[in-house]
Amino acid sequence: MVQVQRQLFTVEAYYKMAEVGILKPTDRVELINGEIIQMSPIKSPHANSITIIEEILYEQLIKKVTIRTQNPIRISNLSEPEPDIAVVKYSRNRYSNHHPKPEDTFLLI
């Protein structure tokens, strides 16, 4: 039996692959536990559900939290998933300097 050794990637290496063109802006991937995982396409029913949930959360929680749709959350040096919706601590600058971390996160969908 041949054993295959996996190469795990850090968030920094993942960004570097995007920067040099190995990963393209059109690639639907995310980094989970050091592995680059291809994401499923977002079909109409899925997109509609996300929109409805986002609107409800926004109406109820405006200026109390920041609601992020399909944007990264920095879980660790090996994981930066892009959940459909993340409810995170309110940030006036909308996390322009860094992605939210677990301690900033209230809910992931």
matplotlib code that plots the C-alpha trace (Angstrom):
import matplotlib.pyplot as plt

x = [0.0, 1.3, 1.0, 0.3, 1.6, -0.6, 0.9, -0.9, -0.9, -0.9, -3.2, -0.1, 0.9, -2.8, -2.7, 0.7, -0.8, -3.6, -1.1, 1.1, -1.8, -1.8, -5.3, -7.4, -10.0, -12.6, -11.6, -14.3, -12.0, -11.4, -8.7, -9.9, -7.4, -4.6, -6.3, -7.6, -11.2, -13.3, -16.6, -20.0, -21.6, -24.2, -27.5, -30.6, -32.3, -29.1, -28.6, -32.2, -31.9, -28.7, -30.4, -33.5, -31.4, -29.1, -32.1, -33.7, -30.4, -29.7, -33.2, -32.9, -29.2, -28.3, -25.4, -25.2, -23.1, -21.4, -23.0, -20.6, -21.8, -19.5, -16.4, -13.5, -13.2, -9.6, -10.1, -6.4, -3.2, -4.5, -8.2, -9.9, -13.4, -15.9, -19.2, -22.5, -23.1, -21.1, -22.5, -19.5, -18.7, -19.6, -16.7, -16.9, -14.3, -16.0, -12.8, -10.8, -7.5, -8.0, -10.7, -12.7, -11.3, -13.2, -13.3, -15.1, -17.6, -21.2, -22.7, -21.6, -24.1]
y = [0.0, 3.4, 6.1, 9.6, 12.5, 15.6, 19.1, 21.4, 25.1, 28.1, 31.1, 33.0, 30.4, 30.3, 34.1, 33.8, 31.3, 33.7, 36.6, 34.8, 33.3, 29.7, 30.4, 32.6, 35.1, 32.9, 29.8, 29.0, 27.6, 28.0, 26.9, 24.3, 22.7, 23.4, 21.9, 23.9, 22.8, 23.5, 25.1, 24.1, 26.5, 28.8, 27.9, 30.1, 28.5, 28.7, 32.3, 33.2, 31.6, 33.5, 36.8, 36.2, 35.3, 38.3, 40.7, 39.3, 39.6, 43.1, 44.4, 43.0, 43.7, 46.8, 48.7, 46.0, 43.5, 43.3, 40.9, 39.4, 37.5, 34.9, 36.6, 34.9, 34.3, 33.6, 30.5, 29.6, 29.7, 26.7, 27.6, 30.6, 29.4, 31.6, 30.9, 32.0, 34.4, 35.4, 37.5, 39.1, 41.9, 45.3, 47.0, 50.6, 49.9, 46.6, 44.6, 46.5, 45.6, 41.9, 39.2, 38.5, 35.7, 33.2, 35.6, 38.2, 35.6, 35.1, 33.0, 31.2, 29.9]
z = [0.0, -1.0, 1.6, 0.3, 2.4, 2.4, 2.1, 4.6, 3.9, 6.2, 5.6, 4.6, 1.9, 0.8, 0.2, -1.5, -4.0, -4.8, -5.1, -7.7, -9.6, -8.6, -7.1, -9.3, -8.2, -9.9, -7.9, -5.3, -2.6, 1.1, 3.5, 6.1, 8.5, 6.1, 3.1, 0.1, -0.3, -3.4, -2.5, -4.1, -6.5, -5.0, -6.7, -6.6, -3.6, -1.6, -2.5, -1.7, 1.7, 2.5, 1.4, 3.6, 6.6, 6.0, 5.8, 9.0, 10.9, 9.6, 10.6, 14.1, 14.8, 12.9, 14.6, 17.3, 15.3, 12.0, 9.5, 6.9, 3.9, 2.4, 3.8, 5.6, 9.3, 10.6, 12.7, 13.0, 11.0, 9.0, 8.6, 7.1, 6.0, 4.2, 5.8, 4.1, 7.0, 10.0, 12.8, 14.5, 17.0, 15.7, 14.0, 12.8, 10.2, 9.1, 9.7, 7.1, 8.7, 9.5, 9.3, 12.4, 14.7, 16.9, 19.8, 17.5, 16.3, 17.6, 14.9, 11.7, 9.1]

ax = plt.figure().add_subplot(projection="3d")
ax.plot(x, y, z, "-o")
ax.set_aspect("equal")
plt.show()
